[in-house]
Amino acid sequence: MTDLLSSAGTQMIVLFFLALALRVPVAFALGLSAIYAMWRIGFGLDLVGDLITAGIARYSLLAIPFFILAGALMGSTGIAERMIRFFRVLVGGLPGGMSIVGTVVCLFWGAVSGSGPASVAAIGPMIIKGMEEDGFDRAHAAGLVCAGAALSIVIPPSIGLVIFGVIAEVSISQLFIAAILPGLFMGLTMLAVLPMLPRRAATGPGLAALAPPPYADLPYRGRLWRSFRDSFWGLLTPVVILGGIYSGIFTPTEAALVATVYALFVGALIYRSLGWTMLYETLAEAAGSSATVMLIVAYAALFGWVVTVEDLVGTYSTGLLGISENPWVILLVIMLILLVAGMFMDAITVMFITLPIILPVMRELGWDPVWFGVVVMINLAIGLITPPVGVNLYVAANVSRLSIERVARGAMPFLLSGLVGLAIVAAFPAMSLWLVEWLR
């Protein structure tokens, strides 16, 4: 035990969490702790540049900045608003009103954005406003957006699944296919919670006000047709992206570029809402988000190198395997580790730190890596809405102008339903693997 604590790798991990506690940005906490460990080991720091370059010079990682840019373009050009308007007409009259609309839009937007926090920022203000006017508490509305947007890293195309595929060397296309049914199932668990939410008398038109005046005078079929026609190009986005991937026309990485070009085409030539000023602002926003993610990826390469050199993988994975001979007990421990890690770190950081240790356990126990990737992603999606550092909570608090504590309380019912959904997806691998096998 003393030898383990005195090792440079273990000290690196301790230093990383200490830096996080001191509010050092995640990327720099990774880099500084890894450089300290390299100095302790005695390797020259001239390796740092080569390791960082090797960590980010991967073709598959190109999908990250382009999916982020595509999601930002679709949010800024009005595609999100048109989609919400359509679903408001389609299902807004059902019991639950805007809460059902919010859930459906979050699931659909997950197939556009690929990023939880970006989804909250893009569709959160409109859904929260509509739900509040429909009689729902503002905190519960913000909580629903948090939980629904968190599924963006489960429902393909998912940035999280791209990174898992790169780290685990698993087919990203198969991960995308496997995540479809579990992602939709997680959405159903959210819908099951909606009747339990308190609701007062409606105080406004919800999001009906988003529709042009002629909409209100038309019968249901007329309003549905008009809203569908207006939102058609936005609704077609997941079909273009996922259909191209699953049909083999292009790879997931190429799909990210196709999505970006498609968003530019729709915004500039179809809706004509994309001007030069908006394009510049959107590019700047996407560049900032991409830089944040890629900086974490770059410094995580240093972190992972130290983990390998110090054989932390062998040490800690052996410890996990020694907990029990029952694979389900080990899976439960792994899920608990991921859930706790998600309380303090974003999903990408959690994957780069934990997967090198967890993946050897997965292989030793013979678990299917595609199913395991989906389970990991649902774990991390729940982490996005788990206090104290659930990233979606902070974004939702910003767009709803509520305290982080109120948003966290509003998200609690969806957090509990998410845990139930996670347990079911983990217990029934066929839910993830059936579609993969059928499409082979």
Buried (B, 14 or more C-beta within 10 A) or exposed (E): EEEEEEBBBBBBBEBBBEBBEEEBBBBEBBBBBBBBBBEBBEBEEEEBEEBBEEBBEEEBBBBBBBBBBBBBBBBBBBBBBBBBBBBBBBBBEEEBBBBBBBBBBBBBBBBBBBBBBBBBBBBBBBBBBBBBBBBBBBBBBBBBBBBBBBBBBBBBBBBBBBBBBBBBEBBBBBBBBBBBBBBBBBBEBBBEBBEEBEBEEBEEBBBBBBBEEEBEEBEEEEBBEBBBEBBEBBBEBBEBBBEBBBEEEBBBBBBBBBBBEBBBBBBBEBBEBBEEEBBEEBEEBBBEBBBBBBBBBBBBBBBBBBBEBBEBBEBBBBEBBEEEEEBEEBBBBBBEBBBEBBBBBBBBBBBBBBBBBBBBBBEBEEBBBBBBBBBBBBBBBBBBBBBEBBBBBBBBBBBBEBEBEBBBBBBBBBBEBBBEBBEBBBEBBEBBBBBBEEEE
